[in-house]
């Protein structure tokens, strides 16, 4: 029975949707986890550079006092995401994610994030990001 389970697992992982993530994909998914899901700008800052680093640093200054005063108050939003597209060209990559943020039993707010990465000193870093209301446009077909 174990042998059959192993064969099924290997077959599933050989399917098109079960490939290993690239380094850029891992960094970008981690950024989305930290920034959007965990709402942890300080941790997300460690995998940024350039404009994204400057923006997160400024956010940390602006929200520092607000978070300190409101720590532990109220329900936190829950954010779910799906990577819908990505393009890469050498040391530059762009990813698009659909995000759904819910509070309690709400239907959720839909938006999409576009995130740019570049290799800096041999490591992938988020260099810019932005959000737009609604789900990301899908390619025809």
DSSP file (Angstrom, degrees, kcal/mol; ACC not computed):
  #  RESIDUE AA STRUCTURE BP1 BP2  ACC     N-H-->O    O-->H-N    N-H-->O    O-->H-N    TCO  KAPPA ALPHA  PHI   PSI    X-CA   Y-CA   Z-CA
    1    1 A X     >        0   0    0      0, 0.0     4,-2.2     0, 0.0     5,-0.2   0.000 360.0 360.0 360.0 -40.3    0.0    0.0    0.0
    2    2 A X  H  >  +     0   0    0      1,-0.2     4,-2.4     2,-0.2     5,-0.2   0.894 360.0  54.5 -61.5 -38.8    2.9    2.4    0.8
    3    3 A X  H  > S+     0   0    0      1,-0.2     4,-2.2     2,-0.2    -1,-0.2   0.912 108.0  48.6 -61.2 -43.4    4.4    1.7   -2.6
    4    4 A X  H  > S+     0   0    0      2,-0.2     4,-2.4     1,-0.2    -1,-0.2   0.900 110.2  51.8 -64.4 -41.5    1.1    2.6   -4.3
    5    5 A X  H  X S+     0   0    0     -4,-2.2     4,-2.4     1,-0.2    -2,-0.2   0.907 110.2  49.2 -61.2 -41.8    0.9    5.9   -2.3
    6    6 A X  H  X S+     0   0    0     -4,-2.4     4,-2.5     2,-0.2    -2,-0.2   0.908 110.3  50.1 -64.5 -42.7    4.4    6.8   -3.3
    7    7 A X  H  X S+     0   0    0     -4,-2.2     4,-2.4     2,-0.2    -2,-0.2   0.912 111.7  48.5 -62.5 -43.2    3.6    6.1   -7.0
    8    8 A X  H  X S+     0   0    0     -4,-2.4     4,-2.5     2,-0.2    -2,-0.2   0.919 111.8  49.7 -63.6 -43.7    0.5    8.3   -6.8
    9    9 A X  H  X S+     0   0    0     -4,-2.4     4,-2.2     2,-0.2    -2,-0.2   0.919 111.9  47.2 -61.9 -45.2    2.4   11.1   -5.1
   10   10 A X  H  X S+     0   0    0     -4,-2.5     4,-1.2     1,-0.2    -1,-0.2   0.905 112.0  51.0 -63.3 -41.7    5.2   11.0   -7.7
   11   11 A X  H  < S+     0   0    0     -4,-2.4     4,-0.5     1,-0.2     3,-0.3   0.906 110.4  49.2 -63.8 -41.2    2.7   11.0  -10.5
   12   12 A X  H >< S+     0   0    0     -4,-2.5     3,-1.1     1,-0.2    -1,-0.2   0.901 110.2  50.4 -64.8 -40.2    0.9   14.0   -9.0
   13   13 A X  H 3< S+     0   0    0     -4,-2.2    -1,-0.2     1,-0.3    -2,-0.2   0.699 104.1  59.0 -73.0 -18.2    4.1   15.9   -8.7
   14   14 A X  T 3< S+     0   0    0     -4,-1.2    -1,-0.3    -3,-0.3    -2,-0.2   0.604  85.2 106.1 -82.2 -11.6    5.0   15.2  -12.3
   15   15 A X  S X  S-     0   0    0     -3,-1.1     3,-1.9    -4,-0.5    -3,-0.0  -0.249  89.9-104.0 -64.5 157.4    1.8   16.9  -13.3
   16   16 A X  T 3  S+     0   0    0      1,-0.3     3,-0.5     2,-0.1    -1,-0.1   0.802 117.6  54.1 -56.1 -34.1    2.1   20.4  -14.9
   17   17 A X  T 3  S+     0   0    0      1,-0.2    -1,-0.3    -5,-0.1    -4,-0.1   0.406  97.4  68.2 -82.5   4.3    1.0   22.3  -11.8
   18   18 A X    <   +     0   0    0     -3,-1.9    -1,-0.2    -6,-0.1     2,-0.2  -0.213  65.9 130.9-121.1  42.8    3.5   20.7   -9.5
   19   19 A X        -     0   0    0     -3,-0.5     2,-0.2     1,-0.1    -5,-0.1  -0.519  65.1 -90.8 -90.8 163.2    6.9   22.0  -10.6
   20   20 A X        -     0   0    0     -2,-0.2     2,-0.2     1,-0.1    -1,-0.1  -0.476  44.4-114.0 -71.5 142.0    9.5   23.5   -8.3
   21   21 A X        -     0   0    0     -2,-0.2    -1,-0.1     1,-0.1     2,-0.1  -0.478  26.6-120.5 -75.0 146.1    9.3   27.2   -7.7
   22   22 A X     >  -     0   0    0     -2,-0.2     4,-2.3     1,-0.1     5,-0.2  -0.336  30.1-104.5 -75.0 167.7   12.1   29.4   -9.0
   23   23 A X  H  > S+     0   0    0      1,-0.2     4,-2.3     2,-0.2     5,-0.2   0.899 123.6  52.0 -60.9 -40.9   14.1   31.5   -6.6
   24   24 A X  H  > S+     0   0    0      1,-0.2     4,-2.6     2,-0.2    -1,-0.2   0.910 109.2  50.0 -63.5 -41.7   12.2   34.6   -7.8
   25   25 A X  H  > S+     0   0    0      2,-0.2     4,-2.9     1,-0.2     5,-0.2   0.915 110.3  50.1 -62.2 -43.1    8.9   32.9   -7.2
   26   26 A X  H  X S+     0   0    0     -4,-2.3     4,-2.1     2,-0.2    -2,-0.2   0.921 112.9  46.0 -62.0 -44.0    9.8   31.8   -3.7
   27   27 A X  H  X S+     0   0    0     -4,-2.3     4,-2.3     2,-0.2    -2,-0.2   0.923 114.7  47.0 -65.3 -44.1   10.9   35.4   -2.8
   28   28 A X  H  X S+     0   0    0     -4,-2.6     4,-2.4     2,-0.2    -2,-0.2   0.926 112.3  48.9 -67.0 -43.7    7.8   37.0   -4.3
   29   29 A X  H  X S+     0   0    0     -4,-2.9     4,-2.5     1,-0.2    -1,-0.2   0.897 111.2  51.9 -60.4 -39.1    5.5   34.5   -2.6
   30   30 A X  H  X S+     0   0    0     -4,-2.1     4,-2.8    -5,-0.2     5,-0.2   0.906 107.8  51.3 -64.2 -41.2    7.3   35.1    0.7
   31   31 A X  H  X S+     0   0    0     -4,-2.3     4,-3.3     2,-0.2     5,-0.5   0.931 110.2  48.8 -60.4 -45.8    6.8   38.9    0.3
   32   32 A X  H  X>S+     0   0    0     -4,-2.4     4,-1.7     1,-0.2     5,-1.6   0.917 112.1  49.9 -61.6 -42.9    3.1   38.4   -0.3
   33   33 A X  I  <>S+     0   0    0     -4,-2.5     5,-3.1     3,-0.2     4,-0.4   0.954 118.0  38.4 -58.2 -50.5    2.9   36.2    2.8
   34   34 A X  I  <5S+     0   0    0     -4,-2.8     6,-3.1     3,-0.2    -2,-0.2   0.943 125.3  34.4 -68.4 -48.9    4.7   38.7    4.9
   35   35 A X  I  <5S+     0   0    0     -4,-3.3    -3,-0.2     4,-0.2    -2,-0.2   0.936 131.8  22.4 -77.8 -48.1    3.2   41.9    3.6
   36   36 A X  I  <5S+     0   0    0     -4,-1.7    -3,-0.2    -5,-0.5    -2,-0.1   0.877 131.3  32.7 -91.8 -40.3   -0.4   41.0    2.7
   37   37 A X  I   <S+     0   0    0     -5,-1.6    42,-0.2    -4,-0.4    -3,-0.2   0.948 131.3  27.8 -84.8 -52.9   -1.2   37.9    4.8
   38   38 A X  S   <S-     0   0    0     -5,-3.1    -3,-0.2    -6,-0.2    -4,-0.2   0.625  92.7-138.2 -84.9 -13.1    0.8   38.4    8.0
   39   39 A X        +     0   0    0     -6,-0.3     2,-0.5     1,-0.2    -4,-0.2   0.942  53.0 145.0  52.5  52.8    0.8   42.3    7.7
   40   40 A X     >  +     0   0    0     -6,-3.1     4,-2.2     1,-0.2     3,-0.2  -0.730  20.2 168.6-124.4  79.2    4.4   42.3    8.8
   41   41 A X  H  > S+     0   0    0     -2,-0.5     4,-2.1     1,-0.2    -1,-0.2   0.857  76.3  60.6 -60.5 -36.0    6.2   45.1    7.0
   42   42 A X  H  > S+     0   0    0      1,-0.2     4,-0.5     2,-0.2    -1,-0.2   0.923 109.6  40.5 -61.0 -44.8    9.2   44.8    9.2
   43   43 A X  H >4 S+     0   0    0     -3,-0.2     3,-1.0     1,-0.2     4,-0.3   0.885 113.5  54.3 -70.2 -37.9    9.9   41.2    8.1
   44   44 A X  H >< S+     0   0    0     -4,-2.2     3,-1.8     1,-0.2    -2,-0.2   0.828  95.3  69.7 -64.0 -30.8    9.0   42.0    4.5
   45   45 A X  H >< S+     0   0    0     -4,-2.1     3,-1.6     1,-0.3    -1,-0.2   0.816  86.5  67.5 -56.0 -32.4   11.6   44.8    4.5
   46   46 A X  T << S+     0   0    0     -3,-1.0    -1,-0.3    -4,-0.5    -2,-0.2   0.683 102.2  44.9 -65.7 -18.4   14.4   42.2    4.7
   47   47 A X  T <  S+     0   0    0     -3,-1.8    79,-2.9    -4,-0.3    -1,-0.3   0.049 101.0  88.7-114.9  26.2   13.6   41.0    1.1
   48   48 A X  B <   +a  126   0A   0     -3,-1.6     2,-0.3    77,-0.2    79,-0.2  -0.760  45.8 178.0-118.0 165.9   13.2   44.4   -0.5
   49   49 A X    >>  +     0   0    0     77,-2.3     3,-1.0    -2,-0.3     4,-0.9  -0.950  52.1   2.1-152.9 166.6   15.5   46.9   -2.2
   50   50 A X  H 3> S-     0   0    0     -2,-0.3     4,-2.3     1,-0.2     3,-0.2  -0.188 126.5  -0.5  58.7-135.8   15.2   50.3   -3.9
   51   51 A X  H 3> S+     0   0    0     76,-0.4     4,-2.7     1,-0.2    -1,-0.2   0.860 134.1  53.5 -59.3 -40.3   11.8   51.9   -4.1
   52   52 A X  H <> S+     0   0    0     75,-1.6     4,-2.5    -3,-1.0    -1,-0.2   0.904 109.7  48.9 -62.9 -40.7   10.0   49.0   -2.2
   53   53 A X  H  X S+     0   0    0     -4,-0.9     4,-2.3     2,-0.2    -2,-0.2   0.922 112.5  47.7 -64.1 -44.6   12.5   49.3    0.6
   54   54 A X  H  X S+     0   0    0     -4,-2.3     4,-2.1     2,-0.2    -2,-0.2   0.914 112.5  49.5 -62.2 -43.4   12.0   53.0    0.9
   55   55 A X  H  X S+     0   0    0     -4,-2.7     4,-2.3     2,-0.2    -2,-0.2   0.919 112.8  45.7 -64.4 -44.8    8.2   52.6    0.8
   56   56 A X  H  X S+     0   0    0     -4,-2.5     4,-2.5     2,-0.2    -1,-0.2   0.894 110.5  53.9 -67.1 -38.4    8.2   50.0    3.5
   57   57 A X  H  X S+     0   0    0     -4,-2.3     4,-1.6    -5,-0.2    -1,-0.2   0.922 110.6  47.0 -60.1 -43.0   10.6   52.0    5.7
   58   58 A X  H  X S+     0   0    0     -4,-2.1     4,-2.5     1,-0.2    -2,-0.2   0.900 109.9  53.0 -65.5 -41.2    8.3   55.0    5.4
   59   59 A X  H  X S+     0   0    0     -4,-2.3     4,-2.7     1,-0.2     5,-0.2   0.910 106.2  53.7 -59.7 -42.3    5.2   52.8    6.2
   60   60 A X  H  X S+     0   0    0     -4,-2.5     4,-1.0     1,-0.2    -1,-0.2   0.881 110.2  47.1 -61.8 -38.0    6.9   51.6    9.4
   61   61 A X  H  X S+     0   0    0     -4,-1.6     4,-0.5    -5,-0.2     3,-0.3   0.942 114.7  46.6 -66.1 -46.9    7.5   55.1   10.5
   62   62 A X  H  < S+     0   0    0     -4,-2.5     4,-0.4     1,-0.2    -2,-0.2   0.846 120.3  36.1 -67.1 -35.9    4.0   56.2    9.8
   63   63 A X  H  X S+     0   0    0     -4,-2.7     4,-2.9    -5,-0.2     5,-0.3   0.518  90.5  94.2 -98.1  -4.2    2.2   53.2   11.4
   64   64 A X  H  X S+     0   0    0     -4,-1.0     4,-1.8    -3,-0.3    -1,-0.2   0.919  92.3  37.7 -53.9 -51.0    4.6   52.7   14.4
   65   65 A X  H  X S+     0   0    0     -4,-0.5     4,-2.0     2,-0.2    -1,-0.2   0.878 115.5  53.7 -71.1 -38.2    2.6   54.8   16.8
   66   66 A X  H  > S+     0   0    0     -4,-0.4     4,-1.7     1,-0.2    -2,-0.2   0.936 111.2  45.3 -63.5 -46.0   -0.8   53.7   15.5
   67   67 A X  H  X S+     0   0    0     -4,-2.9     4,-0.7     1,-0.2    -1,-0.2   0.883 110.3  54.9 -65.4 -37.9    0.1   50.0   15.9
   68   68 A X  H  < S+     0   0    0     -4,-1.8     3,-0.5    -5,-0.3    -1,-0.2   0.902 111.7  43.5 -62.1 -40.6    1.6   50.5   19.4
   69   69 A X  H  < S+     0   0    0     -4,-2.0    -1,-0.2     1,-0.2    -2,-0.2   0.793 121.6  39.1 -74.5 -28.9   -1.6   52.2   20.6
   70   70 A X  H >< S+     0   0    0     -4,-1.7     3,-2.3    -5,-0.2    -1,-0.2   0.253  79.2 146.4-107.4  12.1   -4.0   49.6   19.0
   71   71 A X  T 3< S+     0   0    0     -4,-0.7     3,-0.1    -3,-0.5    -3,-0.1  -0.236  75.7   4.6 -55.5 129.9   -2.0   46.4   19.6
   72   72 A X  T 3  S+     0   0    0      1,-0.2     2,-0.4     2,-0.0    -1,-0.3   0.437  96.8 132.8  79.5  -0.4   -4.2   43.5   20.2
   73   73 A X    <   -     0   0    0     -3,-2.3    -1,-0.2     2,-0.1    -3,-0.0  -0.701  59.8 -18.4 -89.5 133.3   -7.4   45.4   19.5
   74   74 A X  S    S-     0   0    0     -2,-0.4     2,-0.3    -3,-0.1    -2,-0.0   0.169  92.4 -45.8  72.9 174.3  -10.1   43.9   17.2
   75   75 A X        -     0   0    0      1,-0.0     2,-0.3     0, 0.0    -2,-0.1  -0.595  52.6-130.6 -83.2 140.8  -10.1   41.2   14.6
   76   76 A X        -     0   0    0     -2,-0.3    28,-0.3     1,-0.1     2,-0.1  -0.672  26.0-110.4 -88.3 145.5   -7.4   41.1   12.0
   77   77 A X        -     0   0    0     -2,-0.3     2,-0.5    26,-0.1    26,-0.2  -0.385  25.4-136.3 -69.2 154.1   -8.3   40.8    8.3
   78   78 A X  E     -B  102   0A   0     24,-2.8    24,-3.0    26,-0.1     2,-0.5  -0.959  17.6-161.9-112.5 129.4   -7.5   37.5    6.6
   79   79 A X  E     -B  101   0A   0     -2,-0.5     2,-0.3    22,-0.2    22,-0.2  -0.941   6.3-171.9-117.1 133.6   -5.9   37.7    3.1
   80   80 A X  E     -B  100   0A   0     20,-2.7    20,-2.6    -2,-0.5     2,-0.3  -0.895  11.9-170.7-117.2 148.6   -5.9   34.9    0.6
   81   81 A X  E     -B   99   0A   0     -2,-0.3     2,-0.3    18,-0.2    18,-0.2  -0.959  19.3-165.4-143.0 160.2   -3.9   35.1   -2.7
   82   82 A X  E     -B   98   0A   0     16,-1.9    16,-2.8    -2,-0.3     2,-0.5  -0.975  26.0-129.5-142.0 128.1   -3.3   33.4   -5.9
   83   83 A X  E     +B   97   0A   0     -2,-0.3    14,-0.3    14,-0.2     3,-0.1  -0.681  28.8 177.3 -76.1 123.4   -0.4   34.1   -8.3
   84   84 A X  E     -     0   0A   0     12,-2.6     2,-0.3    -2,-0.5    13,-0.2   0.670  56.6  -4.9-105.7 -20.5   -2.1   34.6  -11.7
   85   85 A X  E     -B   96   0A   0     11,-1.5    11,-2.5    53,-0.1     2,-0.3  -0.990  51.9-175.1-164.2 161.0    0.9   35.4  -13.9
   86   86 A X  E     -B   95   0A   0     -2,-0.3     2,-0.4     9,-0.2     9,-0.2  -0.969   4.3-167.2-158.8 151.3    4.6   36.1  -14.0
   87   87 A X  E     -B   94   0A   0      7,-2.4     7,-2.8    -2,-0.3     2,-0.4  -0.986  10.0-174.9-134.1 144.7    7.2   37.2  -16.6
   88   88 A X  E     -B   93   0A   0     -2,-0.4     2,-0.3     5,-0.2     5,-0.2  -0.998  14.1-177.9-142.5 150.3   10.9   37.1  -16.2
   89   89 A X  E >   -B   92   0A   0      3,-3.0     3,-0.9    -2,-0.4     2,-0.6  -0.775  64.7 -63.8-146.1  94.4   13.8   38.2  -18.3
   90   90 A X  T 3  S+     0   0    0     -2,-0.3    -1,-0.0     1,-0.2    28,-0.0  -0.498 123.6   0.1  67.4-112.5   17.2   37.4  -16.8
   91   91 A X  T 3  S+     0   0    0     -2,-0.6    28,-2.1    -3,-0.1     2,-0.4   0.142 122.7  74.3 -99.8  19.2   17.6   39.3  -13.6
   92   92 A X  E <   +BC  89 118A   0     -3,-0.9    -3,-3.0    26,-0.2     2,-0.3  -0.992  54.1 173.8-132.7 139.8   14.2   41.0  -13.6
   93   93 A X  E     -BC  88 117A   0     24,-2.2    24,-3.1    -2,-0.4     2,-0.4  -0.995  15.5-158.0-145.2 149.3   10.8   39.5  -12.9
   94   94 A X  E     -BC  87 116A   0     -7,-2.8    -7,-2.4    -2,-0.3     2,-0.3  -0.998  12.7-171.5-129.8 131.1    7.2   40.7  -12.6
   95   95 A X  E     -BC  86 115A   0     20,-2.7    20,-2.8    -2,-0.4     2,-0.4  -0.916   9.0-156.6-122.2 146.8    4.5   38.8  -10.8
   96   96 A X  E     -BC  85 114A   0    -11,-2.5   -12,-2.6    -2,-0.3   -11,-1.5  -0.992  13.0-174.3-124.7 132.8    0.7   39.4  -10.5
   97   97 A X  E     -BC  83 113A   0     16,-2.5    16,-2.3    -2,-0.4     2,-0.5  -0.971  22.0-136.9-125.7 138.0   -1.4   38.1   -7.6
   98   98 A X  E     -BC  82 112A   0    -16,-2.8   -16,-1.9    -2,-0.4     2,-0.4  -0.821  28.1-163.4 -86.0 134.0   -5.1   38.2   -7.0
   99   99 A X  E     -BC  81 111A   0     12,-3.4    12,-2.2    -2,-0.5     2,-0.4  -0.957  13.5-171.0-121.2 137.9   -5.8   39.1   -3.3
  100  100 A X  E     -BC  80 110A   0    -20,-2.6   -20,-2.7    -2,-0.4     2,-0.5  -0.988   7.9-167.3-127.1 121.4   -9.0   38.7   -1.4
  101  101 A X  E     -BC  79 109A   0      8,-2.3     8,-2.7    -2,-0.4     2,-0.4  -0.934   7.7-172.9-113.4 129.0   -9.2   40.3    2.1
  102  102 A X  E     -B   78   0A   0    -24,-3.0   -24,-2.8    -2,-0.5     2,-0.5  -0.922  17.0-162.2-123.3 144.6  -11.9   39.3    4.5
  103  103 A X    >   -     0   0    0     -2,-0.4     3,-2.1   -26,-0.2     5,-0.1  -0.995  69.7 -44.0-119.7 123.2  -13.1   40.6    7.8
  104  104 A X  T 3  S-     0   0    0     -2,-0.5   -26,-0.1   -28,-0.3    -2,-0.0  -0.352 123.1 -20.6  59.0-128.4  -15.3   38.2    9.7
  105  105 A X  T 3  S+     0   0    0     -2,-0.1    -1,-0.3    -3,-0.1    -3,-0.0   0.178  98.1 136.5 -99.3  16.2  -17.9   36.7    7.4
  106  106 A X    <   -     0   0    0     -3,-2.1     3,-0.1     1,-0.1    -2,-0.0  -0.189  66.5-118.5 -63.4 157.2  -17.7   39.4    4.8
  107  107 A X        -     0   0    0      1,-0.2    -1,-0.1    -5,-0.1    -5,-0.1   0.761  61.1-119.8 -66.9 -24.9  -17.6   38.5    1.1
  108  108 A X        -     0   0    0     -5,-0.1     2,-0.5    -8,-0.1    -6,-0.2  -0.062  12.5 -90.8 104.2 155.4  -14.2   40.1    0.9
  109  109 A X  E     -C  101   0A   0     -8,-2.7    -8,-2.3    -3,-0.1     2,-0.4  -0.907  38.2-148.1-104.5 129.3  -12.5   42.9   -1.0
  110  110 A X  E     +C  100   0A   0     -2,-0.5    24,-2.6   -10,-0.2     2,-0.3  -0.838  31.1 142.7-103.8 134.3  -10.8   41.9   -4.2
  111  111 A X  E     -CD  99 133A   0    -12,-2.2   -12,-3.4    -2,-0.4     2,-0.4  -0.950  35.1-131.0-152.7 169.4   -7.7   43.6   -5.5
  112  112 A X  E     -CD  98 132A   0     20,-2.9    20,-2.3    -2,-0.3     2,-0.4  -0.981  11.3-148.3-131.3 148.0   -4.6   42.6   -7.4
  113  113 A X  E     -CD  97 131A   0    -16,-2.3   -16,-2.5    -2,-0.4     2,-0.5  -0.908   0.8-157.7-114.0 137.8   -0.9   43.3   -6.7
  114  114 A X  E     -CD  96 130A   0     16,-2.5    16,-1.9    -2,-0.4     2,-0.4  -0.974  17.1-171.2-113.0 128.1    1.8   43.7   -9.2
  115  115 A X  E     -CD  95 129A   0    -20,-2.8   -20,-2.7    -2,-0.5     2,-0.4  -0.976   9.8-155.5-129.7 127.0    5.3   43.1   -7.8
  116  116 A X  E     -CD  94 128A   0     12,-2.6    11,-2.8    -2,-0.4    12,-1.4  -0.846  12.7-173.7-103.3 136.9    8.6   43.7   -9.5
  117  117 A X  E     -CD  93 126A   0    -24,-3.1   -24,-2.2    -2,-0.4     2,-0.3  -0.907   5.1-179.8-124.9 154.0   11.8   41.8   -8.5
  118  118 A X  E     -CD  92 125A   0      7,-2.2     7,-2.2    -2,-0.3     2,-0.5  -0.986  34.9-105.1-147.3 153.4   15.4   42.1   -9.5
  119  119 A X  E     - D   0 124A   0    -28,-2.1     2,-0.5    -2,-0.3     5,-0.2  -0.702  37.2-177.6 -80.0 125.9   18.6   40.4   -8.6
  120  120 A X  E >  S- D   0 123A   0      3,-3.2     3,-1.7    -2,-0.5    -2,-0.0  -0.989  71.8 -15.0-126.3 119.6   20.7   42.5   -6.3
  121  121 A X  T 3  S-     0   0    0     -2,-0.5    -1,-0.1     1,-0.3     3,-0.1   0.877 130.7 -52.2  53.3  40.3   24.1   41.1   -5.2
  122  122 A X  T 3  S+     0   0    0      1,-0.2     2,-0.4    -3,-0.0    -1,-0.3   0.482 120.9  99.7  80.6   2.6   23.1   37.7   -6.5
  123  123 A X  E <  S- D   0 120A   0     -3,-1.7    -3,-3.2    -5,-0.1     2,-0.3  -0.958  75.4-114.7-125.2 141.5   19.8   37.6   -4.5
  124  124 A X  E     + D   0 119A   0     -2,-0.4     2,-0.3    -5,-0.2    -5,-0.2  -0.544  38.8 179.4 -72.5 135.0   16.3   38.2   -5.6
  125  125 A X  E     - D   0 118A   0     -7,-2.2    -7,-2.2    -2,-0.3     2,-0.5  -0.986  34.3-114.8-135.9 144.8   14.7   41.3   -4.0
  126  126 A X  E     +aD  48 117A   0    -79,-2.9   -77,-2.3    -2,-0.3    -9,-0.3  -0.698  34.3 175.9 -74.8 125.1   11.3   43.0   -4.3
  127  127 A X  E     +     0   0A   0    -11,-2.8   -75,-1.6    -2,-0.5   -76,-0.4   0.621  61.5   0.1-110.3 -16.9   12.1   46.4   -5.9
  128  128 A X  E     + D   0 116A   0    -12,-1.4   -12,-2.6   -77,-0.2    -1,-0.4  -0.969  58.3 179.7-162.5 157.6    8.5   47.8   -6.3
  129  129 A X  E     + D   0 115A   0     -2,-0.3     2,-0.3   -14,-0.2   -14,-0.2  -0.981   2.4 176.9-157.4 154.9    4.9   46.8   -5.8
  130  130 A X  E     - D   0 114A   0    -16,-1.9   -16,-2.5    -2,-0.3     2,-0.3  -0.985  16.3-137.5-157.0 160.0    1.5   48.3   -6.3
  131  131 A X  E     - D   0 113A   0     -2,-0.3     2,-0.3   -18,-0.2   -18,-0.2  -0.905  10.5-170.7-124.6 151.0   -2.2   47.4   -5.9
  132  132 A X  E     - D   0 112A   0    -20,-2.3   -20,-2.9    -2,-0.3    -2,-0.0  -0.993  32.7-104.3-136.9 143.1   -5.2   47.9   -8.0
  133  133 A X  E    S+ D   0 111A   0     -2,-0.3   -22,-0.3   -22,-0.2   -24,-0.0  -0.309  82.8  24.8 -64.5 150.1   -8.9   47.3   -7.1
  134  134 A X  S    S-     0   0    0    -24,-2.6   -35,-0.2   -35,-0.1    -2,-0.2  -0.010 101.1 -49.1  85.6 169.9  -10.6   44.2   -8.6
  135  135 A X        -     0   0    0      1,-0.1   -23,-0.2   -24,-0.1     2,-0.1  -0.381  67.5 -92.5 -74.7 156.2   -9.2   41.0   -9.8
  136  136 A X        -     0   0    0    -25,-0.2    -1,-0.1     1,-0.1     2,-0.1  -0.405  45.7-102.5 -68.2 142.0   -6.3   40.9  -12.2
  137  137 A X        -     0   0    0     -2,-0.1     2,-0.3    -3,-0.1    -1,-0.1  -0.404  38.4-134.8 -62.6 141.7   -7.2   40.8  -15.9
  138  138 A X        -     0   0    0     -2,-0.1     2,-0.1    -3,-0.1     3,-0.1  -0.760  15.9-110.8-101.2 146.1   -6.8   37.3  -17.4
  139  139 A X        -     0   0    0     -2,-0.3    -1,-0.0     1,-0.1     0, 0.0  -0.477  45.7 -98.0 -69.1 143.0   -5.2   36.5  -20.7
  140  140 A X              0   0    0      1,-0.2    -1,-0.1    -2,-0.1     0, 0.0  -0.293 360.0 360.0 -61.4 146.5   -7.6   35.3  -23.3
  141  141 A X              0   0    0     -3,-0.1    -1,-0.2     0, 0.0    -2,-0.1   0.421 360.0 360.0 101.4 360.0   -7.9   31.5  -23.8
